[in-house]
Amino acid sequence: MILVGNQRGGARDLALHLLKEENEHVEVHEVRGFASNNLMAALNETHAISRATRCKQFLFSLSLNPPKDQNVSTETFEQTIGKVEEKLGLTDQPRAIVFHEKNGRRHCHAVWSRIKVDEMKAVQLSFTKQKLTELSRELYLQYGWTMPDGLKQAHARDPLNFTLAEWQQAKRIGKDPKQIKAVFQECWSFSKNQSAFANALKEHGYVLARGDRRGFVAVDHRGEVFAVSKWVGIKTKEVRERLADEKSLPSVNEARIQIAKDMSARLEKLSQQQENALEVRRAELEEKRQVLIHQHRFERKKLHDTQQLYWQHKQREWRSNFNTGFRGLFDRLTGKRHKIEERNEQDAWNVEMRQQQERDTLIFQQLETRRALQSRIERLESLKTYRLDELEHDKSQYQAMREQRLEQLEAQRQEQNRDRPQPRQQVPDWTR
């Protein structure tokens, strides 16, 4: 269980945070040692008391985060909070405990008042981070949980904490040379002229272009150049006889620029389509999540009402155990009433523990259902990240290819202008 605590002020802000409705379930489990049972009023009470001291950080706030897939009982949380109290010297200080549930995870917050009312001084807290880290290690060992690397060794923590799936992109899959040759030969056999051959290649993702050294080439969607004569398997002379209009074709750089432009536009469209489709699926899962939240809240309220009715029934039963009138007076004198009180208290304790166990059982069942849905949501988010990152990566590559080829084309034009002979200026003959 990861324990993170800090000294702080801001009683109202902390209370609002603990009661925040963005959590699927919020349970104020305990408010102890304050004049009020209301969380906001209790923390504001601490703030008011602190005004009589010079303490600015009059609260100590602790979050308790168990492993993601573990069902940790309320009793275990309470025992851990008790150990923290003892370790930090906060025993018997007023405290509040709040449980949060979100995305299939249940965690806990505990808040203590640091102000000792009898002394009007704040509890001195030193080395809290080290103490909480030591206690976290003990809890992982005690319950047999898999300990995070950051708890085993401090330097093993990942400061960025990114998952591999968030950064990994799909590897490019190469084409089989036999398949490439088959495409070229098929396009050539069904084409009688240059226009037909160019259109046939275009259907397979190639652009017919004018090569630098070879007369006719084809450029694929990645910018790779394929000599037509080589991949069709015929002589250059035969290619020239059928594809006669070489000057009408774009150069290799011009073809790459056009391919990069077309592919960027296509990838942008695919990215938008993919995002829309994933958003629809995300909305469906979000609707299921909201339905599940309302269902779980209804089940918990139903259990709470049932337990309250049973508790009221037991209270009437405990009161009926006492005799009244002269018999009640006789029971007090003989000590029988004291024994009945002890028996009632023991019975009340057993009922309270049994009801807490019933609440935990229901919570654990609901967490399993919620985790299954959360797993689907996380898989969808990973898929969305993977696909959109993949498309974004490809778009950036085509953008870089387009910019590079434009620079090369501009450099070629400048070089051609330098090599072109300049017209000679005629010098006027002033001797005439």
N, C-alpha and C positions, 0 to 999 in steps of 0.2 A: 504494500500500500504506500503510495507516494504521499508524503506529508509536506505541505508548503505553508509556512506561517510568516506573519509579519506584524509589527506594531503599527498602529494607525490611529487617526482621528476620524472625523467625518461620520458620525453615528448615523445620521439620516441617510447619507448616500449608501452606506453599507447595508442598512435595513432595506432600502429600495432594491439594492442588488440581490440580496438574499430572497426577496419576495418577487423577483422579476418573473413576469408571466411568459417569457420566451421559453422557459423550461416547461416540459410536458407535465410534470408533476412537482409540486412544492409542498413539503410537509414540515411545519414547525413542530419538531418533536419534543423540545423541552425549552422552557424559559425558567431558570432557577436562580433564586437569590435576589430577584428584583422585586420592587413594590408592585409592578404591573406584570400581567401575563401576556401582554401585547408586545410583540417584538420591537416595533418602532418606538413605543413608549419606554420600553426597558433600556434600549440603547441611548435614547435621549436622556434618560435618567442618569446614566453613567456620565454623559457629557456634562450635565448640570453639576454633578458632584465634582467632576474634574476641575470646574471653574474655581473651586476653593483651593486648588493646588496649581503648581506651575507646569503640570504635565500636559503636553500637547497631543501625544499619541497614547491616549488613555484606554485603547482597546487592543487586544491581541486576536487576530483573525487567523483561523487555520482551515485549510481545505484538505480533505482526506479522499484520495482517489485510488480505489482498488484496481487490480488488473481488469482489463476490459471484459473478459468472458467469465469472471468469477462472480458467484452469488455470495455476497458477504452479508451476514445477518446483522440485524440492528444491535444485538448484544455485542457482537464483535466490534462494531463502531464505538459503542459506549465504552467497552474495555480499553480500546485504543485511546480514546479521548481521556480516560482516567490515567493512563500511562503518561500521556503528554502533560497533563496537569502536574503529576508527581515530578516529572523530569524537569519541568520549567519553573516549578515553585508556584503554580497557580491553584493549588488545592484549596477548596472551599471558596474560591472567588466566584462571584455571580457569572453565570454563563448561559448561553443559548445554543441550541443544536437545531440545524435545519437540513433536511434531506432534499436533494435535487435529482430529477431523472430527465435525461434527454438523450435521444439517439440510441436507446437501448442500454444506457449506462447509468448506474446509480452511484452518486457520490455524496459526500457530507461536508457541511461547514459547521465549525464551532467558533463561537466568539466569547471571549472572557473580558470582564472589566479588570483593568490592572490596578484600580484604586482600592487600597485598603482603607475602609471607612473608619475603623477605630484609630488608625494612625494618620489618615489623610495623606498617605504617600503612595506612590506607584510601586508595584512589584518590579524589582530590577530583573531584566531579562538579558542574559548574556549568552553568546554562542548558540543562539536558537537554531541556526541553520545546521550546524554540526550535530547538535543533539537530535534534531528531527531526522537527519540523514541516518544516524546510527539506529534510531528506533525503526525507521523504514526497513533497513537491512534485517533487523531482528524479526520483523513481521513477515517478510518474505521467506526467511528461513523457517520460522515457526509454522507457517501454513503451507509450506511446500510450493510456493508460487515461483514461476520463472522470473529471476531477478533481472531487471534491465541492465544493460551494459554500463549505463551512467551511474548506477549504484555500486556496481562491482569496482569500477575504477573511474575516478573523476575525469581523467583525460580521455576516457572512451566515449564521452558525450559527443553527439553530433551537433555543432552549433547551428546548423541550418535545418536539420531534422527533416530532410526531404526524402521521400520514398523513391525507389528505383523506377517504379511505374510512372511517376510524375515527370521523369526526365528521359526515359528510354524511348527511342523512336524506332519505327520499323526499318529494317535493313532493306536496301534495294535488292530486288530479285533480278538477276541477269537472265537474258533470253538465250535459248538454245540456238546455236549457229545454224543448225539444220532447219529450224523453223523460220529463221530469217531468210535463208536461201530459198525455201519453199515459197514464201510470200513474194519475193522478187520475181521468181520464175513464173508464178501464177499471174502476177500483174502484167508481166511482159507478154506472155502467151495470149492473153485476152485483149491486148491493146495494139491497135494498128497505127497509131500516131502518137505524137508527143503529148497532146492534150489528154487523150484517153489514158496514157500511161501515168501521167501526173495525177489524174483523178483517182485511178486505181490505187496508187501508192498512198494518196491522202486518206482513203478509207481505212487503211491499215496504220495510219499515224505517221506517215513519212511525207516529207516535202521535197519535191524534185528541185534541184538547184544547180547552179553553175560552179563547178569545182575550180580550185586554183591550179592543180596540176593535171587532173583528169577532167575531161570535158563535161561529163554528167555524173552527178552524185545525188544521193538521197540523204536527208537529215531527219533523224527520228526525234521523238518528243524530249529526249535527254540532251540533244545537241550533237549526238554522235554522227559521224559522216561515213556513208557507205558508197563505195564506187559501184555504179550500176553494172558495168561490164564484168567486174569480179563476182558480184553476188548473183547476177543472172547466169553467168557462166558462158559468156560469148566474147568475141573480140570487140575492141573499141571501135573498129571500123563499122561493124554491123550496128552498133549503138548509134553512131553518127548518121548512118543512112536513114534510120527511122526517126531519130530525134535530131532534127536538123536545126531548129531555131534555138540555139544556145543562148543568144544575147537576150532573149525575152525572159529568161529565168533569173531569179534573184541569186546573188552570190551566197556563199555559205554563211557569212556573217549576217547578211540581210535575212536569210531564212531562219537563222537562229534567233534573231531579234523578233521576227514575226511569231515564231513558235513560242518564245518566252512570253510575248504579249498575250497570245491566244490561250496558252496554258494557265497563265496567271488569272485571266478572266474566268476560265472554266473552273479552276480550283476555288476561286472566290465564290462562285455559284454553288459548287459542291459543298463548300464549307457552310454556307448559309442553309442549304437543304439539310445537311447533317445536324446542324445546331437546332433547326426547327423540329426535326424528327425526335431528337434526344430530349428537347424541351417538352414535347407532348408526353413522352414516356415519363419524364420527371414529374410533370403535373399529375399524372395518374398515380404515381407512387406517393406524392405529397397528399393527394386526396385520401389514399388508404391510410397514410400516417395520421391524418386528422381524425378519421373515423376510429382508428385504433385508440387514439388518446381519449376521445369521448367515451368509448366503450370501457376502457380501463378505469377512468374516473367514476363511471357509473357503478362498476363492480366494487370499487373501493368504498364508495359512499354506502352501497348496499350492505357491505360487510360491517362498516362503521355503525350504521343504524341498528343492525342486528346485534352487534356486541353491546351497544348502549342499552338496548332493551333488556338484554340478558343481565347486564351490570345492575340496572335498576331493580330487576327481579331479585337478584342476589342480595342487594341492599335491604329490600323488604324482608327477605328471609333471615338475614343476619340480625335485623332489629327484632324480629319475632322470637329469636332465641332467648331474649332477655325477659325475665318475669317482671311484673309490675306490682305496685302496691306493697303489702307486707312481705310477700314472697321475694320481691326485688330487694327489699331492705335486708331480709334474711340472707339472700345470696351475697350481698355486699359484705355482711358481717362474717360470713363463713368462708369467703374467698372464692365462691363458685362463680360469681360474676367475672372475676379476673380471668378464670380459666376459659369462660365463654368468649371473652374479648380476645384472648390469645388464639383460640380456635378460629374465630371470625377473621382475625388478621392473617392467619396462615392460609385460610381459604381464599381470602381476597388476593393475597400474593400469588397463589396458584392460578386463580382466574386471570389475573393481569398477565402473567407469564404465558399462559395458554393463548390468550387473545393476541399478544404480541407475536407469538409463533404463527398464528393463523394469518396475521397481516403480512409477515415475512414470506410465508408460503405463497400467498396470492401475488405478492410483489415479484417473487422469483419466477413464477409461472408467466406473469405478464412480461417480464424482462426477456425471457426466452423468445416469446412471440415477437416482441419489439426488435430484438437483435436480428431475427431472421429477416424482417423487413429492412432494417438498417443495412444488412449485408447486401441486399438487392440495390438499395440506394447508392451504397459505396461502389458497387460494381459498375453501376450506370455512370457515376461520376468519373471513375477511372477510364471507362470506355470513352466518355466524352473528352476527357483530357487527352487520351492517347490519339484519338482520331483527329481532333482539332489541331493538336500539336503537330501531328504528321502532315496535315494539309498546310499548316502555317510554315512548316519547315520546307516543304516543296515549293510553296509560293516564294519564300525568301531566296531559294536557290535559283528559281527562274528570274526573279528580279535581279539577282546578282549577275546571272548569265546575260541578261539583256543589257545591263549597264556596261559590262565588260566588252560585249560585242560592239556596242555603240562607240566605245572609246577606240577599239581597234579599227572600226570603219572610218572614224574621223581621222585617225593617224594615217591610214592608207590614202585617204583623199589629200591630206596635206603633203604626203610624200610624193604623190602623183603630180601635184601642183608644182612642187620644187623641181622634179625631173623634167617637166614640160619646158621646151625651149621658149624663152621670152622673146617677143617680137622686137626687132632692132629699131631703135629710135633714129629717124632720119634727121641728120644735122643740117640746118639750112646753110646754103652756100652764099656767104656774104660778099664773095668776090665779084658776083655778077653786078 
